[in-house]
Each structure stands twice: as structure tokens, then as C-alpha cells.
Amino acid sequence: MMNAVNPQYEREDCLLRPGNTNCGGCGMSMGLTLLGRALEGETYSMVIPACCGIVTAGAYPTTSYNVPVLASTFASSPAFASGVAAVNELNQDPDARKPRVICWAGDGGTYDIGIATLSAAAERNEDLIYFCYDNEIYGNTGGQRSSATPVGARTTTTPGGKGEAKKEIMEILAAHRIPYAATLSIAHPDDFREKIRKALAMSGFRFFLMHAPCPTGWKTEPAESIELVRLAVRSGIFPLYEVYDGTDYRISMEPDGTDPEKYFEKQKRFQGQDIDLEKVKLAVTARTERLWKLAGLSQVDKAASAYSVNKPPA
């Protein structure tokens, strides 16, 4: 079978091969590269629904992925992955390394169309690792708004700017009391890897939310994608934190007071919109304070944990 790249450039430990069709500066592509490095030495397969991630594979019989990938329907990647995990368990060789099952989905397949099967798999505590690369639009179908799109952002279906707030998907998953949920930043690779390795040491349903700039949809410079994520973290627009068992919150990095204006001004999707920066700052401050309160309260509430056996020591 043909490969997507010249064999002399192929690396066996490379999840996303060179020569794929992804856009320059794609946050999802950078996330796949970091994920592949974090999973080095692991045996795993991926389930990917309709999204940019499945188009990444390319046209049959070539593929840009270096692991087995199952393409699911838009709404059903957690259901497909649950079946893969069940078959893996039935066929598990007691002397072999446990195979991992990973869902890789965009915000459309997570926040919107796929939320029913996501909730069901989380409620059953399926032994899966779920990644949402959040580019805040339906990037594969023309850049329409999703419930992950932030207020004021112009998309092909909200040309005057979106009027509703972004859905808090981390809080929704935490409410399922899953063993582990965390946010990921492609601008902080050490934190990224550490969280992946923590998740690998656990069982049950684990969820990751990754901020993934889309230069095409966000109207940004491809070379500035990592800087955009860094600004989002530093300003508090995208906080880095972990949630164990739905109740134990731990802050990974505190915002340093960077003005969020720098984040917005680099994105043409916000140009011409009346972004109330003071309101944004107040919202960021309120969420940061809330996370710190949850992190403090969680130390008292550890006894309520449903899956504390999975949690590493503080």
C-alpha cells in the first residue's frame, strides 16, 4: 500500500506524517504532533468523526496517520470508540501492553452534534481518552458557528458576530464525575505531555480540551497560531487546569495579567465588532476567581470522589 510520504522520510513514532493536506498554522496539526510524542511507545488506535481530523488522512489508499484510524459518523465517535474498547478487552493478551482507544474530534462533534454520545460514554465511564480540538467553528464545512464560538466572532453563519456565549464544555464533563478532565495548550508542550501521561496512568473516561487556532476560519496569520494560544492562556481567556473525579480542581497556570486586547486584535474574525474589552476582562477575572475557589474547595470535597482510586497524589 502506498504511503502519504516518501519512505525515506517516514518515522515510525510519528503520528501525523509530513505531506498531509492540513492548512499551514493549523492548531489541530500541532496538537496531533504533540500527542504523538506524548504517546511514544504506546499501542493505540483512533476514532475520528466528520471533521478536519478525518480529512487529514487523505484519499484512499494513502493515509497521513501512522496508527489505525476508524472514521465514525459525525455524532458517534464515543459510541464507535466504546465498541473498539470492548473488542480490545475481549482480545487482550495478558502479556501484552494494553491498547489505548482515542477519540479525536472537533468542537462541532463535541459541543453540538456529538454531545449525546459523549455524555453517554462519560456516564458509563468507558475506558477512553477523548480529545476535543476546539477551533471554535465548523472548520471542515465552511466555517459556520458552533456553540464553542465566542461572543462577537464573525463566521459564515454569523456575519454580524455571534451573540451567544461559548458553552462551558469542561463544566459539563466535570458534572459527569469522570476520573480526569484537563485543558491543553499547544504553546506549553511540557504541560501538554505531563497531562497525557497522567491520563495514561488512569482508567475510565478521560477528557481533554485543546485550544486550536484555525488560521482559515479565524483570519489569522499561520505563523502566529502558537502565539495566539500563549496569549489566550496568559490573559486567562483559555485557562489551563485539571479536574479529578469532577470535584478536585487544580490550576496548571495562573494568568499573568496580559491584556486580552492583544489576543483579539490578531484575529480578523473580530474586526469591525464592538468587543467590550472591559466586559471581557471582568468575565476572565470572574472565571479565574471561580476556578481558584473550586481548587480550594475541592481539597475539602475529596471524600465525595467517585473514582479516587485513579487519582495520583497531590
C-alpha positions as CSV (number, residue, x, y, z in Angstrom):
1,M,0.0,0.0,0.0
2,M,1.2,3.5,-0.8
3,N,2.1,5.9,2.0
4,A,1.5,9.7,2.0
5,V,5.2,10.4,2.1
6,N,8.5,9.2,0.7
7,P,9.5,6.2,2.8
8,Q,13.0,7.7,3.4
9,Y,11.3,10.5,5.5
10,E,8.9,8.2,7.4
11,R,9.3,7.9,11.1
12,E,7.6,5.0,12.9
13,D,6.9,7.1,16.0
14,C,5.3,10.0,14.0
15,L,1.5,10.1,14.5
16,L,0.9,12.8,11.8
17,R,3.1,12.2,8.8
18,P,4.6,15.0,6.8
19,G,2.9,15.8,3.5
20,N,-0.6,15.9,4.8
21,T,-3.2,18.3,3.4
22,N,-3.8,20.4,6.6
23,C,-3.6,24.2,6.4
24,G,-0.5,26.0,7.5
25,G,-0.6,27.0,11.1
26,C,-3.4,24.5,11.9
27,G,-3.7,24.2,15.7
28,M,-5.1,20.7,15.3
29,S,-2.0,19.6,13.4
30,M,0.3,20.9,16.1
31,G,-1.8,19.1,18.7
32,L,-1.5,15.8,16.8
33,T,2.2,16.2,16.7
34,L,2.4,16.8,20.5
35,L,0.0,13.9,21.1
36,G,2.2,11.5,19.1
37,R,5.2,12.5,21.1
38,A,3.4,12.0,24.4
39,L,2.1,8.6,23.3
40,E,5.5,7.3,22.2
41,G,5.8,3.6,23.0
42,E,2.1,3.2,23.4
43,T,-0.2,0.9,21.3
44,Y,-3.3,2.8,20.3
45,S,-5.9,3.4,17.7
46,M,-8.0,6.5,16.9
47,V,-11.7,7.1,16.2
48,I,-12.3,10.3,14.4
49,P,-15.8,11.6,13.3
50,A,-16.5,14.0,10.4
51,C,-14.2,16.9,11.0
52,C,-10.9,18.3,9.7
53,G,-9.2,15.5,11.6
54,I,-10.6,12.7,9.3
55,V,-9.9,14.7,6.1
56,T,-6.3,14.8,7.3
57,A,-6.0,11.1,6.5
58,G,-6.2,11.9,2.8
59,A,-7.6,9.9,-0.1
60,Y,-7.6,6.1,-0.1
61,P,-5.3,4.2,-0.3
62,T,-2.9,6.7,1.2
63,T,-3.0,8.0,4.8
64,S,-1.2,10.7,6.8
65,Y,-1.8,8.8,10.0
66,N,0.7,6.3,11.3
67,V,-1.8,4.4,13.5
68,P,-5.1,2.6,12.8
69,V,-7.9,5.1,12.4
70,L,-11.7,4.4,12.3
71,A,-13.9,7.0,10.7
72,S,-17.2,7.4,12.5
73,T,-20.4,9.3,11.8
74,F,-20.4,12.9,13.0
75,A,-22.4,12.3,16.1
76,S,-21.0,8.9,17.2
77,S,-17.2,8.8,17.8
78,P,-17.6,7.9,21.5
79,A,-20.1,5.1,20.7
80,F,-17.7,3.7,18.0
81,A,-14.8,4.0,20.4
82,S,-16.7,2.2,23.1
83,G,-17.1,-0.7,20.8
84,V,-13.4,-0.7,19.9
85,A,-12.5,-0.7,23.6
86,A,-14.9,-3.6,24.3
87,V,-13.3,-5.7,21.5
88,N,-9.8,-4.8,22.7
89,E,-10.7,-6.0,26.1
90,L,-12.1,-9.3,24.8
91,N,-8.9,-9.9,22.8
92,Q,-6.4,-8.6,25.3
93,D,-3.3,-10.6,25.6
94,P,-2.4,-10.6,29.3
95,D,1.3,-10.4,28.4
96,A,1.0,-7.5,26.0
97,R,0.7,-3.8,26.5
98,K,-2.9,-2.5,26.9
99,P,-4.1,-0.9,23.6
100,R,-5.4,2.6,24.0
101,V,-8.5,3.9,22.3
102,I,-8.5,7.6,21.5
103,C,-11.3,9.9,20.2
104,W,-10.1,12.9,18.3
105,A,-13.0,15.3,17.5
106,G,-13.6,19.0,16.8
107,D,-15.9,21.3,18.7
108,G,-18.8,20.5,16.3
109,G,-18.6,16.8,17.1
110,T,-18.1,17.5,20.8
111,Y,-20.1,20.6,21.9
112,D,-23.0,20.1,19.4
113,I,-23.7,17.1,17.2
114,G,-21.8,14.6,19.3
115,I,-22.7,15.7,22.8
116,A,-25.3,12.9,23.3
117,T,-22.9,10.0,22.7
118,L,-20.2,11.9,24.5
119,S,-22.4,12.2,27.6
120,A,-23.4,8.6,27.4
121,A,-19.8,7.3,27.2
122,A,-18.8,9.6,30.0
123,E,-21.8,8.5,32.2
124,R,-20.8,4.8,31.6
125,N,-17.2,5.7,32.4
126,E,-15.9,4.0,29.2
127,D,-12.2,3.3,29.1
128,L,-11.5,6.0,26.5
129,I,-9.3,9.1,26.1
130,Y,-11.3,11.8,24.3
131,F,-9.7,14.9,22.8
132,C,-11.6,17.9,21.6
133,Y,-9.5,20.2,19.4
134,D,-11.5,23.3,19.8
135,N,-11.2,25.7,16.8
136,E,-14.5,27.3,17.7
137,I,-16.2,26.8,14.3
138,Y,-17.2,24.0,11.9
139,G,-13.9,24.3,10.1
140,N,-14.4,21.5,7.7
141,T,-17.6,22.7,6.2
142,G,-17.0,26.4,5.6
143,G,-16.5,28.0,9.0
144,Q,-20.0,28.0,10.5
145,R,-20.7,29.0,14.1
146,S,-20.8,26.3,16.8
147,S,-21.7,26.6,20.4
148,A,-18.0,26.8,21.1
149,T,-17.7,30.0,19.0
150,P,-17.0,33.0,21.3
151,V,-19.2,36.1,21.5
152,G,-18.6,38.6,18.8
153,A,-16.8,36.3,16.4
154,R,-17.9,36.5,12.7
155,T,-18.5,33.2,11.0
156,T,-20.2,32.3,7.7
157,T,-23.5,31.9,9.6
158,T,-23.0,34.9,12.0
159,P,-21.6,37.6,9.6
160,G,-22.6,40.2,12.2
161,G,-20.9,38.4,15.1
162,K,-22.2,35.7,17.3
163,G,-24.5,36.9,20.1
164,E,-24.3,34.0,22.5
165,A,-21.6,33.0,25.0
166,K,-19.4,30.0,24.5
167,K,-20.6,26.8,26.0
168,E,-18.7,25.6,29.1
169,I,-17.9,22.0,28.0
170,M,-15.4,21.4,30.8
171,E,-18.1,22.0,33.4
172,I,-20.4,19.7,31.5
173,L,-17.9,16.9,31.6
174,A,-16.9,17.6,35.2
175,A,-20.6,17.2,36.1
176,H,-20.3,13.5,34.9
177,R,-17.7,12.9,37.6
178,I,-15.3,11.3,35.2
179,P,-11.9,10.4,36.5
180,Y,-10.0,13.1,34.7
181,A,-10.6,16.2,32.6
182,A,-8.0,18.8,31.6
183,T,-7.3,21.7,29.2
184,L,-4.3,21.6,26.9
185,S,-2.2,24.3,25.3
186,I,0.0,23.7,22.2
187,A,2.1,26.6,23.4
188,H,3.0,24.7,26.6
189,P,4.3,21.3,25.4
190,D,5.7,20.2,28.8
191,D,2.3,20.7,30.5
192,F,0.7,19.0,27.5
193,R,2.8,15.9,27.8
194,E,2.5,15.7,31.6
195,K,-1.3,15.7,31.4
196,I,-1.3,13.0,28.7
197,R,1.0,10.8,30.8
198,K,-1.3,11.3,33.8
199,A,-4.3,10.2,31.8
200,L,-2.4,7.1,30.6
201,A,-1.9,6.0,34.2
202,M,-5.7,6.0,34.8
203,S,-8.6,4.0,33.5
204,G,-12.1,5.1,32.7
205,F,-13.3,8.1,30.7
206,R,-10.7,10.9,30.3
207,F,-11.4,14.2,28.5
208,F,-9.1,16.8,27.1
209,L,-10.0,20.3,25.7
210,M,-7.3,21.8,23.4
211,H,-7.4,25.4,22.1
212,A,-6.7,25.0,18.4
213,P,-6.4,28.2,16.2
214,C,-7.7,27.9,12.7
215,P,-6.0,30.5,10.5
216,T,-8.5,30.0,7.7
217,G,-11.6,30.5,9.9
218,W,-10.1,33.0,12.4
219,K,-8.5,35.1,9.6
220,T,-5.1,34.9,11.3
221,E,-1.5,34.6,10.3
222,P,-0.5,30.9,10.2
223,A,2.9,31.7,11.9
224,E,1.1,33.2,14.9
225,S,-1.0,30.2,16.0
226,I,1.2,29.3,18.9
227,E,1.5,32.9,20.0
228,L,-2.3,33.2,19.9
229,V,-2.7,30.2,22.3
230,R,0.0,31.7,24.5
231,L,-1.9,35.0,24.7
232,A,-5.1,33.1,25.4
233,V,-3.5,31.3,28.4
234,R,-1.6,34.4,29.7
235,S,-4.7,36.6,29.5
236,G,-7.0,34.0,31.1
237,I,-9.2,33.6,28.0
238,F,-8.2,29.9,27.9
239,P,-7.3,28.8,31.4
240,L,-5.1,25.7,32.0
241,Y,-6.4,23.4,34.7
242,E,-7.3,19.9,35.6
243,V,-10.4,18.3,37.2
244,Y,-10.1,15.0,39.0
245,D,-13.3,13.0,39.6
246,G,-15.4,16.0,38.7
247,T,-14.7,17.8,42.0
248,D,-11.0,18.2,42.6
249,Y,-9.8,21.2,40.6
250,R,-6.2,22.0,40.2
251,I,-4.8,25.1,38.4
252,S,-2.0,24.4,36.0
253,M,-1.1,28.0,35.2
254,E,-2.3,31.3,36.6
255,P,-3.0,34.2,34.1
256,D,-0.3,36.9,34.3
257,G,-2.4,39.9,33.5
258,T,-1.7,40.1,29.8
259,D,-4.3,42.4,28.1
260,P,-6.8,40.3,26.1
261,E,-6.9,43.0,23.5
262,K,-3.6,41.6,22.1
263,Y,-5.4,38.3,21.5
264,F,-8.4,39.8,19.8
265,E,-6.6,42.3,17.6
266,K,-4.6,39.5,15.9
267,Q,-7.9,37.9,14.6
268,K,-9.8,39.4,11.7
269,R,-12.9,37.5,12.7
270,F,-13.3,40.1,15.5
271,Q,-12.5,43.1,13.3
272,G,-15.4,45.5,13.0
273,Q,-17.1,44.0,16.0
274,D,-17.8,46.1,19.1
275,I,-15.8,43.9,21.6
276,D,-16.3,45.3,25.1
277,L,-12.8,44.6,26.4
278,E,-13.8,45.7,29.9
279,K,-16.6,43.2,29.9
280,V,-14.1,40.5,28.7
281,K,-11.7,41.4,31.5
282,L,-14.4,41.2,34.1
283,A,-15.5,37.8,32.7
284,V,-11.9,36.5,32.7
285,T,-11.4,37.7,36.3
286,A,-14.7,36.1,37.4
287,R,-13.8,32.8,35.9
288,T,-10.3,32.8,37.3
289,E,-11.6,33.6,40.8
290,R,-14.2,30.8,40.4
291,L,-11.6,28.3,39.4
292,W,-9.4,29.3,42.4
293,K,-12.4,28.9,44.7
294,L,-13.2,25.4,43.2
295,A,-9.5,24.5,43.6
296,G,-9.7,25.5,47.3
297,L,-13.0,23.8,48.0
298,S,-12.0,20.6,46.2
299,Q,-9.5,19.9,48.9
300,V,-12.3,19.6,51.3
301,D,-14.6,17.7,49.0
302,K,-12.1,14.9,48.1
303,A,-14.1,12.4,50.1
304,A,-17.0,12.8,47.6
305,S,-14.9,11.5,44.8
306,A,-16.4,8.5,42.9
307,Y,-13.2,7.3,41.3
308,S,-10.4,8.4,43.7
309,V,-8.5,5.2,43.0
310,N,-7.5,6.7,39.7
311,K,-6.1,9.9,41.1
312,P,-2.4,10.4,41.7
313,P,-1.3,12.0,45.0
314,A,-1.5,15.8,45.2
